[in-house]
Amino acid sequence: MLQSKLSNFIRKEFPKDEEATNAKVLIRAGFVDKTMAGVYSYLPLGLKVIKNIEAIIREEMDAIGAQEILMPALTPKENWEKTGRWGTFDALFKVIARDKKEYALGATHEEVVVPLAQKTIFSYKDLPFGLYQIQTKFRDEPRAKSGLLRGREFIMKDLYSFHADGDDLDKYYAEAIKAYQKIFKRLELDAILVEASGGTFSKYSHEFQVLADSGEDEIVHCNKCHFAQNREINTAKAGDLCPECKAPLSVSNSVEAGNIFKLNTKYSDPFSLKYRDKDGSEKTVIMGCYGMGISRLFGIIAELFHDARGLMWPKSVSPFNVHLIALSGADENETKKVFLRAEGVYKKLSELGIDVLFDDRSEKTAGEKFAESDLIGIPVRLVVSPKTGTKIEFKKRSEPSAKVVDFSFIKKYLMSN
């Protein structure tokens, strides 16, 4: 894409009404805009990152056989009354229509997906299966001060699985954990599988927590083995011995990047979601649910992958693969030659399938272009200037120094990474 055609939402300063680092840097770099507390617009660069995160999640959900659907955001009151959550879900946004009927904006979708599943589940032959969606959720959060990490409107992937018995749920649950671990690895996030309270569903649920000083959660974990529990169910202090391997425990702040629950019959029972077994007897469907906040992941990555100059996107989610910059020369003739060379590089990269942001703006100085490039945080920066001649300056965003190389080096690097 030509940067001259890209709407420039970059700000000269960080917003003064934001406390969270992720929101400050994303707003300044022109990825999001704050509409009100806990609600953001995703701008062209930001939406590209969101779509890249979604693509990774879709691939891994599809790989375990889950089927994508899209459920409504506006949901009927009577469904929430059946599960008892109309009066107990404090974060539920409620709206009243002109005919005085009441509805809820979807905070989660058990109340919609279970009645939906009733229309396809009749016998054991219809099980197991999983349905997932990527959709905007709404929650009336009392504290919306963590930027993209805690929103009142946010994008979420929610998967619901349906099973004939607990053993089958256990197998699916284990596959979902593996899928989540693959997603976090592709996002370059070191997510820890943490035991948390299962509430009324089961003894434990599980969270995927990413260590972050700014995190609102606190986990007790062992750096030697895989033991990790949320502070809610473990009151150990740092230095206490791990109950599994006896190594010293750590206590760290973290951000929840995903959670999974064995719902069992918590939502099947209110809707009488049943199936007929091989012997013809009627049994209740067992369920699991698996959530992952996409806009929250966007915020987590921004929170962790940045420096004093701006963002440093992992290549898997970066809005572009390469930021190509053309610098003006001493006079109009020299500038024209440089920009023609840069256009040639842009064309060759595009033909290779490389997604390039080409800074073709002639009115910007070198300093302005480099500052914006660092702020946007694309993994690779290429510069064509009077000084580079027929070669190209190559620099990784994560490294301090640049080098002048031939196009063959750039091609080899980009095609192999």
N, C-alpha and C positions, 0 to 999 in steps of 0.2 A: 504494500500500500504506500502511496505517496503521502508523506507527512504534511505536505502543503494542502492536501484534501482532508486531513484528519482534523476534526473539531478539537481545538486546544483548550482543555479544561484545567491545565496546569496552573497552580497558584504560586505566587512568589513567597508566601509564608504559610506556616502551618495554621490550621484553623484554631481559633482561641476558645471555642466552645466545646472542644473534645478533650477528654481525659485519656482515652486509650491510644496507645501508640499505633495500633493497626489502623484506626480511623484517621489519625493525624496524617500518616504517610500516604494512605490510599487517597485521601481527599486532596492533599497537596500535589500528588503525582497525577491527578486527573483520572483516577479509576472509578471513584464513586463520588456522589454528592449527597449531603445530608438533607433530607426533606424535613425531618423532625426527629426527636429523640427515639432511637431504636428503629428508624425507617430510613433506607437509603435508596437512591437511584443508582443503577449500575451503568456507567458510561461506556463508550465504545471499547476502550482498553480493558475495563473491568469485566465487561460482559464476555469478552474473548477468554479471559482467565476462567470465569465461571463455566463457560461452555467446555473448556478443556478439562476441568475437574469433573464435570458431568459425564464427559465421554469416557474417562477412565472408570468411573463408577459403573456406568452402563455396561462396559465390556466385562467387568468382573461379575456383575449381577447376572448378565446373560450367560456367562460361563458356568454358573451353577444351576442353570435352567429356569431362573426366575423370569416371569413375563411382565413386560411393562404395560401399565395402564395409566389413566389419568382420571382421578376422582374429583368431584366438585369441591370448591372451597366453601360454598354455602351449604350448610347441613341442617337437617330438620331437628327441632327440639325434642320430638318424641323419641328419637333414637338415643339421645343423651339421657333422657329420663329412664329408658329401659336399663341402661347400665349404671344408673345412679350418679352420673357425673354432671348432670345439669346443675345441681346444687352444690357440688363438692369441688369441682375443678375451678379453682380461684382465678386461673389465668385465661379462662374462656371468654372470648369476645362475643357478646350477644347483641343481636340486632332485631328490630321490630319492623315488619313490613307495613305497608299502608292498610292491609286488611287486619292488622293487629296480631298476626301470627308471628311467633318468635322463632329465630334461627340462631345458629352458632357459626362463626367463621372457624374453619377447620384448624384446630391446634394439633391434632393427631387424627388418624382416620380409622380406628377400630370400629367406630359407630357406623361407618359407611361400608367398609370392606366386608364385614361379616354378613350383613344382609345381601351384599353382592355375591358373596361366595355361596350363599344358600341356593342361588339360581343355577349353580353348576355342580354342586356336591350332592350326590344321591346314594352312591354305594362306595365300598372300599376301593373299587376300581378307579374312582375319581381322585384318589389321594395317593401320594402327597403332591402338592404343588405350591408355588409361591407367586404372589403378585406384588409388584413394586411400582412406585411412581416417583417422579421428581416434580415437586409442586411447591407453591408458596404456602407457608403456614403463618398463623396469626396467634400470638399469645400476649396477654395483657401483663407484661413483665413489670413488677414494681420498680426495678432498677435497670434502666437501659443506659448504662454508663460505660459499657465495655466495647463500644463500637460494634463491629461485625460479630463479636463473640457472644453477644446477648441482645438479640433484636426483638422487636414487637412484630415485625414482619420479616420473614426469612425464608430461604430456599432450603428444602430438605428432601432427602431420599428416604422413603419409608417402605420397607419390605415386610410383608405378612405371609407366614407359611402355615399350611393346613395339613394335619396328620391324623392317621388312624390311631396311633398310640404314642406313648412317651418315648419308646425306643427309637421310633422313626424321627420324632422331634429332636432327640439327642444327636442323631446322625446329621440331620440338616443343620442343626445349631453349630456343630463342629465344622461343617463345610462353610457356613457363613463366616465363622471366625477366620478361617483360612482366606476367604475372599476379602475380608476386611484388611487382613494383614498384607495382602498383595496390593490393595488400593493404597494403603499408607506408605508402603515401600516405593510405589511408583510416584507418590507425591513427595518423596524424600522426607517423610515425617517418621520419627521414631516414637511410635505409639505403643504404650504399655497396656497390656490386657489386665484390667483391675476388677477384682470382685467388689460388688456393691450390693446394697440391700435389694432383695427381690420384692419387697413390699408384700402385697397380698397375692402376688403371682407364684412365687417360689422362694426357696431359701436364699438364693443369690441371683442377681442379674450380673451382667458384665458391662464395663465401660472401657473404651479405648481412650487413654489419657496421654496427652502430650505435655511434657514438662515445660513450664514457662513461668518465669518469675511473676508475671502479671496475672497468672491464672487464679480464678476464684475458688477452685477446688484444691483439696489437699489430700495427698495419697501417702500411705505407708508402704514402702517397697524395699525389696532386697536387690542389691546390685550383683549378687552372686548367683542367685537362682531366680525363678520366675514368680516368686511370691509377691503379690501386690494387692492391697485392699484400700478402699476409700476410707477416709477419716471417719465417716458416719458409723462404720462397723468395726473400727480398730482404733484404739486410743493409745497405742504404743508411742514411745518417744524415740527420737533419733538416737541410735546407739544401742537400743534394746536388741535382743537377739532374735533373729528370724526363726519362727516356729518350725520351719522346714529344714533349713541347712545350718542354723545357729550362727550365721554371719551377722555383723551389725546391720540394723535397719536404717534406712534413710527416710526422712519426711520431707516432701517437696510440694511446692505449688504446681498446679497443672491445669490444663484446659481439656474438657471433655470433647473429643472429636467424633465419638460415635457411641451408641449403646445398644445392647441386645437383651431381650427378655424371653424367658419361657413363660408365655401367658397361660399355658395349660388350658383350662376351660373358663377362665375369667370373663371372656367376652362371648364365648360360644354359648354358655348357659343362658344369659339374658335373652338371646335371640333364638334359642333352641336349635342351634346349628348341629345337625346330626347326620349320620350316614348309616347305611345297612351293611353289616358285616357279612362274611362268607356264609354264615349259618342263618342269615336273615334277621338277626337281632339288631335293634337300633342302639347306636352308641353315639356319644358326644364327640365332636371333632376337637382335637388338641391343636393349640396354636402357638406360634412364636412371632415375635416382631423384632425388627432390626432397623434402627434409625441412624442416619448420618447427616449432619448439617452441612450442606454444600457452601452456603454463604459463610458459615462459621469456619469451615476449612480455609476458605479464601482469606478470612481475617487471621487465622492461625498462621498461615504461611507468611502473610505480610508482617505479622508480629515477630516471627522468628528469622525471616530472610530479608534483612535490611541492614544498612550501615548508616553512617552520618550523612552520606550523599544521596541516599534513596533506597529503592527496592532492589532486590537481587533474586529474581524469580528462578525457581528450578526449571530446567528446560522442558519438563513434561507439562507445565501449565502456563508457561510464559506466553504473553499475547502474540509475540512474534519470535521466530528462531534467531533472527539477526536484525541488528539496527545498522543500516548502511548510511553513512554520513558523507556528503560532498561539501568540501570547504572552498570558499571563494579564493581566487588568486589576486595578484597585485593589480590587474587591470581586467577589463571586460573580456578581452580576447583569451587571456589565460583562464579566467573563470569558466568561459564557455567550453574550453577543451577539457577541464577537470570534470565538469558536469556531464559531458558526453561520455567520458570514460566511466563515470559512476553509473550512468544509465545503462552502459554495456554490462557492467557487473550485476546490476539489478535484474536485467533481462536474463542473464545466464543463470543466476541463482533461482529465479522464478521458474525457469524451464526445468530445473532440477527438482522442483517441488518444495523448495525452501520458502517459508513464509517470511517475507522481508518487509520491514518498515524502512522506507527510503526517505531520509531527510533531504529533500530537494529544494529546501527554502533558501533563496539567495539573500534575503534581507537579514538573516540571523548571523551573528558572529560565531566564530569557532567556540569561544567560551560559553556562549548561550546554548549552542548545540550540545556540547559535551556535558554541561550541567543538566540539561533536560534528559539526555541519554542516561546518565547515572541515576537520575530520579525515577525514570520509567523502569529501569532495571532489566532490560533484555539481556540474556546470557552472553551474547557475542556482539561486539561492536567492530564494524569495519569502517575505515576512513580512507577516502580518496581525496588527495590534496595535491597542490603543486609540488610538495616535498616528496611525495611517494612515487612520482614518475609513473612508470607502467605497472608498479606494484601496489599493494594495498596494506594499510596498517591494520593489524589484527590484535584485538584485546578482549580477554574474558572479563566480564563484569566483576567476577569474584577475585581477580588478580590485579595487582597494582601496575604492572608494566605491560607495554605493548611491544610488538615486533612487526617489522615490514616483511611481507611474504608474497609469494606468487599465488595466483588464483588456484593453481593445482593443490596447494597446501590447504586452502580454505575449503575447496571441494572435498578433499579427502577427510578433513576434520568433520565437516558438517554431515557428510554421508555415513560416517561411522559412529556418530554420537547421537 
